[in-house]
Amino acid sequence: MKQMPKEYYELLEQLQAVDFALVDLTLYLDTHPQDYQAIQQFNQLAQKRKHLKKQYETLYGPLQQYGNSYSNYPWNWDDTPWPWQV
């Protein structure tokens, strides 16, 4: 497997941290649906994740399949490493 630059791992770690917080907030909001501050925090993190995902995919390729991420030309789903391989 090819070695990726330090920035690759830093960006991937940021994405993982935001994803963890979004999952945690989702679970919380399932039992506290009226918590306005938690909803605001969720929406802010969702926006941050969207930005981080776009930044990652611009630099390193798609994160998700089935239409959740675009592909460059040529088709680049077989480019490694995939995020779950690092």
C-alpha positions as CSV (number, residue, x, y, z in Angstrom):
1,M,0.0,0.0,0.0
2,K,1.3,3.4,-0.9
3,Q,2.2,5.9,1.9
4,M,-0.1,8.9,2.1
5,P,0.9,12.4,3.2
6,K,0.5,13.5,6.8
7,E,-2.4,15.8,5.8
8,Y,-4.4,12.7,4.5
9,Y,-4.4,11.2,8.0
10,E,-5.2,14.5,9.7
11,L,-8.2,15.1,7.5
12,L,-9.4,11.5,7.9
13,E,-9.1,11.9,11.6
14,Q,-11.1,15.1,11.6
15,L,-13.8,13.3,9.6
16,Q,-13.9,10.4,12.0
17,A,-14.2,12.8,15.0
18,V,-17.1,14.7,13.4
19,D,-18.8,11.4,12.5
20,F,-18.5,10.2,16.0
21,A,-20.0,13.4,17.4
22,L,-22.9,13.2,14.9
23,V,-23.7,9.6,15.8
24,D,-23.6,10.5,19.5
25,L,-25.8,13.5,19.0
26,T,-28.2,11.4,16.9
27,L,-28.6,9.0,19.8
28,Y,-29.1,11.8,22.2
29,L,-31.7,13.6,20.0
30,D,-33.6,10.3,19.7
31,T,-34.4,10.6,23.4
32,H,-34.4,14.5,23.6
33,P,-36.0,15.7,20.4
34,Q,-36.9,19.1,21.9
35,D,-33.3,20.1,22.8
36,Y,-32.8,23.1,20.5
37,Q,-29.1,23.5,21.4
38,A,-28.3,19.9,20.5
39,I,-30.1,20.3,17.2
40,Q,-28.1,23.4,16.5
41,Q,-24.9,21.6,17.3
42,F,-25.9,18.6,15.1
43,N,-26.6,21.0,12.2
44,Q,-23.3,22.8,12.6
45,L,-21.4,19.5,12.7
46,A,-23.4,18.2,9.7
47,Q,-22.3,21.3,7.8
48,K,-18.7,20.8,9.0
49,R,-18.7,17.2,7.8
50,K,-20.0,18.2,4.4
51,H,-17.1,20.7,4.1
52,L,-14.5,18.1,5.3
53,K,-15.9,15.4,3.0
54,K,-15.7,17.8,0.0
55,Q,-12.1,18.7,0.9
56,Y,-11.1,15.1,1.4
57,E,-12.7,13.9,-1.9
58,T,-11.2,16.8,-3.8
59,L,-7.7,15.8,-2.6
60,Y,-7.9,12.0,-2.2
61,G,-10.9,10.6,-4.0
62,P,-14.4,9.4,-3.0
63,L,-15.4,8.3,0.5
64,Q,-18.7,6.5,-0.2
65,Q,-20.3,4.6,-3.1
66,Y,-23.8,4.3,-4.4
67,G,-24.1,8.0,-5.5
68,N,-23.0,9.4,-2.1
69,S,-19.7,10.6,-3.7
70,Y,-18.8,11.6,-7.2
71,S,-16.1,9.9,-9.2
72,N,-13.3,11.7,-11.1
73,Y,-12.4,10.6,-14.6
74,P,-11.3,8.0,-15.1
75,W,-13.4,6.0,-12.7
76,N,-11.4,6.1,-9.4
77,W,-13.1,3.7,-7.1
78,D,-10.2,1.3,-7.3
79,D,-7.6,3.9,-6.2
80,T,-6.1,2.9,-2.9
81,P,-5.8,3.2,0.0
82,W,-9.5,3.4,0.8
83,P,-10.3,5.2,4.1
84,W,-11.1,1.9,5.9
85,Q,-7.7,0.5,4.9
86,V,-5.6,3.0,6.9
